[in-house]
Amino acid sequence: MCAETLAITPSRHYPAFLLGLTPVVADWARGTIINGVAVAYLNLTLPNVDFTQNVTSRITDFSYHGLANLAGGSLLQCILITAIIMYMIDRKFIRGAVWSFLAGLLSFFGLIHSSNLGILYSKTDDGWQFTVGYATMMLLFILCEVAQRWKWIEGPEREPDDLSSEEWHEWNRMQQLNRESQIS
């Protein structure tokens, strides 16, 4: 599936696609670690504590906290991270700002970067921290858009992004033929 996706994706979007997969990998790693620790410490359980806290309380050799945050809502994160990076690469800063705002909103309510749903604003919650990060990214995109309009940053990528894969391949083939005819 990934190979087919890379085959129809413009090469400039490869980093966005591959970095967008990291939350799913983190979710897989979190599940593997919890299962491994659960088997290793099967007989060492704390009374009146749920299973996940029992398992994660035993993990002391490395920081599990960041992995758990990256794994929370991993499928939504994949979509959001990929879209944000794609629009950053294409220098379409307003679209990147909109996706960053959406990611901040979802992290504030615990749909991503958290295993708890709700309004995450207390000191022990991480949702508000990710919201601040995404809001900062949104402001940076807005500043880049202003700089782009003042011609301090190159304009957005001109390649169409609303074509089907077959239409995009045909468009790309025509562009290559035009470049070759200009060279000769």
Order of alpha helices (4+ residues) and beta strands (2+ residues): alpha-alpha-alpha-alpha-alpha-alpha-alpha-alpha-alpha
